[in-house]
Amino acid sequence: MAFDRRLFNVILLGLAFMLVFTAFQTMGNIQQTIIRSITGDDPDFEGDGYVSLSIIYAVMSVLNWGAPSVISVIGPNFAMLIGGITYVLFIMSFLIPRTWLLYFASAVIGCGAAVIWTGQGNYLTLNSTQATVSRNSGIFWALLQLSLFIGNLFVYFQFRGMDMIDMDTINVVIWTLSGIGIAGLVVMIVLPRPKKNTDTDTPVEIQQGPLEALKGAIKLFFTKDMLFLSITFFYTGIELGFFSGVYSTCIGATEQFDGRKELVGLSGILIGIGEVVGGAAFGILGAKTIKWGRDPIVIAGFVLHVISFFLIFLNLPNNSPLQDTPDDAIITSSKELAIFCSFLLGLGDSCFNTQIYSILGGVYSDNSASAFAIFKFTQSVAAAICFGYSTALVLYGQLGILLVLSICGTASFVLVEWKAKKQALVKGVHDNASSEGSVDDFVPK
């Protein structure tokens, strides 16, 4: 069996992101919990985890428009390395708990996030073909989301039996996560540069200068299909904010749960397992996904999310996003049901994101940097909005927003996918006609 260099590159890319995001996603999941513990020890510290995350995604959303220009100048490898460094610096800023430093580091990582994700999408596309893009997207996503499992398993044991997290424990967590992030930077340094390939099935990225890349991204954003897809992107940003920062906080704030702080880590583990199961399944079934289409998987993700929203509505107190609360939920709050919902949130998220990666890497293969920049721009705006309203909005209101957007996002993705299927069918008919006869003989009447 011949060595597949492009597949090796994708696996190495997934490993690098798994390490960097083991550090960051774990930190994001426990950030508000840690900040509340720091505030208890240091009344002068007035930082807010929701505000920090909102700053990250707001800065990222603005700078995403310039990311294709950066990629056109320095390439995806160097862009990802620069972005990865900002993630490590953000985590290490918690060693010196200062309100101004927290928000400054949040802005810095927002800058890095814009280029790391656009570079990642570009690198993945350059190492994929129309036949392998779904497989590669699934493999990358599964490796990336192992980060949630690994990091939160560590946090689960660190926080076990604690109601308030002491500074010694916080420092151990931060130094450990920083070391894991640095290991990811090392992998990024050795990541091979994507090589040009003469395979006719390999996407060929149009080479553009910085100004042309910016103009191209803006022009692409206002096309009909991309505007439809942006509704889906927006939903994934809102639900990203919910499951990565809000839901774990709700669990940790529900005083009816014994060991509620360790449950924050366990929730992250189950989200990660759901993400990995979905990514691995879609990676293995990549060829089938191309045959069946992406819409059944996205619809399945929609169903999983609606079920999880309803169960969360029943199981957690309405004011749990805002404060520690002894209040009752609609039913008797169940730890098992809470972490089961974590799994559903992760599995549903993998359904949406793997298929977004697939459709962008396939349909927009000639302009992937701009397509992924638009994806991350829209998703980041939504995440920033989610973290912004989470400082004041109760749980039931947040679940209502998620439900409405999930319906709109699923419908818009399905419409674009059906159009892509139709265009692929017509293209196949034209290809057959060019070699065998008139196009009119093949196009269905």
N, C-alpha and C positions, 0 to 999 in steps of 0.2 A: 504493500500500500504506500503510495507516494506521500511524502511529507507535505502537508498543506500549510504553507507559510502564513497565508492570510488568516486561517483559523487559529494558528499559534499566536499571531498578533492580537486577535480578538480576546483570546484567553488571558494573555498577558495584560491587556488593557483592563479586563474585568478584575484581575488580581490587584492591579494598582488601585483601582477605584474601591475595591472591597476593603483594602487596608486604610486608605484615606477616609472613607466614609464609615468604617467601623469606629473611627475616632469622632467624626463630626455628627453622624446621625445618632450615635449614642448620646453625645453631648446635647444635641437638640432635644432628645426625648426626655432627658433628666434636667434640662437647664432651669426650668421654672422651679422645680423641686429643690435644686441646689441653691438657687437664688433666695428662696424663702428661708432656707437654713442659714445662709450667710447673713441675711437681714436680721435674723434672730440673735446672732452673735455680734453684729456690727450695725447699730441703728443709723450710722452715717451713710451706710450703703443703701441707695434708693433705686437700684437697677430693677428692671422688669423684664422677665424672659420673653413675654409676648412682644414688648416694644423692640427688644433686641432682634428677634426673628423678623419682625415687620421691617426694620431698617435693612436687614440683610436682603430680603426679597425686593424691597423697593429700589435699593441701589442697583441690584442685579437686573431688575426689569429695565431701568433706564439705560444702563451700559450695554445691555444685550444688543442694542442697535449698532454699536460700534464693534462688537465682537467679530463679525465676518471680516471687517477691515483689518483687525489685528491678526486673524488667522491668515489672511492673504499676505501679510508681511512676514510674520515669524513662523508660520506653520502650526499645525495642531499639537505636535509634540512639546514644543517650548511653551505654548500657551497653556497646556494642561499642567506643566510643571510649575509655572508661575502661579496658577490658580491653586494648586495643591499646597504651596507654601503658605498662602494666606489662610487656609483652613487650619493648619497647624498653629500658626500665630494666634488665631482666634481662640483656640482651645487653651493655649498657654496663658492667655490674658487673664483667665480665672485664678491664676496663682497670685495675682495682685488685684483683689476685688475693689475696684474703684468704679463708680457709676460712669464717669466720663470715658474711662478706658473700655468699659464694656460696649458702649455705643460707638466709640471710634473703631474698635476692632470689628464691630458688626458692619460698619460701612466698608472697611477694608476687605472683609471676606465677601461682601457683595460685589466688589470689583473683581475679585478672583473667580467667583462663581460664574460670572458672565462668560469669561473666556474658557474656563475649564470644561463647561458643558457644551459650548459650541464646538470647541476643539474635539471633544469626545465624539459628538455626533458626526463630525467631518471625518475623523479617523476611522470610525466604525464603517461608514459608507465607503471609504476608499479601500477597505479590506473586505468588501462584500460584493456579491453579484445579485441580480434579480432573483436567482434561485436560492441564494444562501442568506439573504438579508434577514428573513424572519428567523432562521436558525441562529444566526449570529446575534440578533437582538435578544432572543431568549436566553442564550448562553451568557451574554454580558449582564443581562438583568438578574439572572440567578446568582452570578458571582457577586455582583454589586450588593444585592440584598442579603447575602450571607453576613454582611456587616451588621445588620440589625440583630441577627442571632448571636454572633460572637460577642459584640460589645455589650449587649443587654444581659447576656448570661453572666458576664463579668460583674456588671452592676448589680444584678440580682443577689449574688453572693456577698458583695461588698455592703449592700444596704440591708441585708437580712437582719430582722429583729429590731430595726431602728425606726423611731417615729420622727426624730430630727437627726439630720446628718451633721456630724462634727467636722471641723476643719481638717483634722488629720486624715479622715476618710476621703474628704473632697480632694485633698492634695494627692493622695495615692491614685485616685481615679483620674485626675487630670494628667499626672505624669505618665501613667500607663497609656492613656489614650493618645497623648502627644508622641510617645515612642512608637506606637502602632502607625500613626500618621506619617512619621518620618520614614518608616519602613516602606510605606506606599510611595513616598517621593523617590526613594532609591529605585523602585521598580519603574517609575516613570522615566528616570534618567536613562535606563537601559532599554526602554521601549523602542523597537525598531521603527525607523521611518517607513511609511507606506511606500512601496515601490510601484512604479508605473507598470501596467499590465496590458498586454495586447489582446487579451481575451475580449471578444466582442460582447460578452455578457457582463463585463465589468463596468460599473458606472464610471463615467469620465467627468471629473469635476471641471467646470469651466474656470480657467484661470482669470482672476480679476485683480485690478489694483484696489487700494483701500477705498477711494471715492466711489468707484464702480460697484464695489461690494456693498457699500452702504445704500446706494441708489437701488441696487438690485433687491436688497432685503425689503426696502420700503415698497417697491413696486410689487413684489411677490405677496406682501402682507395684504394688499388691497384686491387681490384676485378673489373671485367668488368662492372657489374651493377652500382657499386658505382662511377666509373669513368664517366659513362653516366650521373648519377644523379648529379655529381659535375658540369656538364655544366649548369644544371638547377639552382643549388645553386649559381653558379657564376653570372648568370643573375639576380637572386633575389638580390644579393649584389649590383650590379651596379644600378639597379632600386631603391633599398633602399636608396643608396646614393643620387640618383637624387631627389626622392620625399621628402626625409626627410631633405635635406639641400640645394640642388641646386634650385629646382623649386620655393620654397618659396622666396629665395633670388632674383630670376629673377622677380617675381611679385613685390617685394618690391623695385626693382631697376627701374621698368618701370615708368618713370615720366609722361606718358600720363594717368596713373590711378590717379584719385582723391582719397585721403585717402589711398595711396598705402601701408603705414606701417600697418594700421589696416587690410588690405587685407591679410597680411602675416598670421595673426591669423585666419582669415576666411578661408584661403586656408587649414590650418591645420585642422580646424573643418570639412571641406568637405572631406578631406582625411580620417579623423577618421570615419565619417558617412559611407563612402564607405567600410572601413575595417569592421565596426561593422555589416553592412547589410550583407556582404558576410559571415562573421563568424557565425552570428546568423542563416542565411539560411542553411549553411552547417551543423550546429549543429542540427537544427530541422530535416534536411533531412539526418542525419548520416546513418540511416539504408538503405535509398535509394542509398546513395553514394556507399556503399559497394556492392549493387546489380548492379548498373549501371557501376561502375568503376570510377576511379579518373580522367581518361583522358578527358572526356567531360568538366569537370570543369576547368581543366588547359587550354584547348583549348579556352574556353570562356574567361578566363583571358587574354590570348594572344590577342584575338580579341579586347577586351576592351583597352588594352595597345596600340595596333597599332593605334586605332582610336584616343586615347589621344595624342600620339606622333605627329600625323599629324595635329591635331588642335593646339597644342602648337607651332609647326613649323610655322603655319600661324599667330598665335596671338601675339607672344612675340618677341621683338627685338633680333637680333643675339648676341649682346654683353652684354645682361642683366645678365649673370652669373658673369661678371667681374667688372661691375661698374654701378652706377646710370646713366641712359641714357635717352635722349629725342628722340632717334631714332624711326623711324616708323617700324612697322612690315609689313609683306606681306599684311595683311588686317588691317583695323582700330582696334587697340587693344581694346578688350572687357573684362571688369571685370567679367561679367556674364559667358563668355566662359572660362575665366581663372579658376574660381572656379569650373565650371562644369568639367573641365579637372582634377582638384584635386580629385573630387569624382570618376572619372573613374580610376585614378591612384590607389586610395585606394581600390576600389572594385576589380580591376584586381590583385592587390598584395595579397588580401585575398584569391583569387582563387588559386594562386600558393602556398602560405605558408600553408594554411590549408591542402592541399593535400600532401605537403611535410611532414608535421607532421604526417599525416595519414599513408603514405607509410613507413616512418621510424619506427613509432610505431607498424606497422603491420608486415612488411616484416623482420625487424631487431629487433623484440621484445626480442630476447635472448641476444642482445648486444647493447641495445639502447644508453647507455652512449657514446660508441665509435661512433655510427652512428650519433648522434646529435652533437658530437664534430667535426666530419668531415664536417657536414652541416655548422656549425657556423664558422669553419676554412675557408672553401671555400667562404662563404658569406662575411666574414670579410675581406679577401684578396681583394675581388672585391670592397667592399665599400671603403676600403683604397685607392685603385687605382682610383676609381671614384672621391673621394675628392681630390686626388693628381692632376689629370689632370684638375679638375674644376678650379684650380687657373690660368689656362692659356687657356683652350679650350672653344671656343664659343659654343652657344646653338646648332646650326645646327650640329656641329661635335658630340656633346654628344647624340643628338637624333639619328644620324646615327649609333652610337655604340649600343645604346639601341635596335634599330630595328633588327640589325643583330643577336645580342645575344638572343633576344626574340624568333626568329625563331629557333635557335640552341637549346635553353633551352627547348622549348616546344616539339620539335621533340625527344630530348633525354629522357625526362620524359615519353612521350607516349610509346616509345620503351620498357622501363623498366616496365611500368604498363601492357602492353600487355603480356610481359613475365610472370609477376606475376599472371595475370589472367589465363594464360595457365597452370602454375604450380599448381594453386589452383584447376583447373578443373581436372587435372591428379590426384592430391591428393584425390579429392572427388571420382573419379572413382576407385582408389586403395582401398579407405576405403570401398566402396560398394562391391568391388570384394572380399575383405578379408572376408566379412560376407556372401556373396551370391554365389560366384563362382570364376572362373578364371579371372585374370586381362585382359587377351586377349579378353574376351567376352565383355568388356566395353570400352576399348580404341578405339577411332575412327581410322579407317584405312585410 
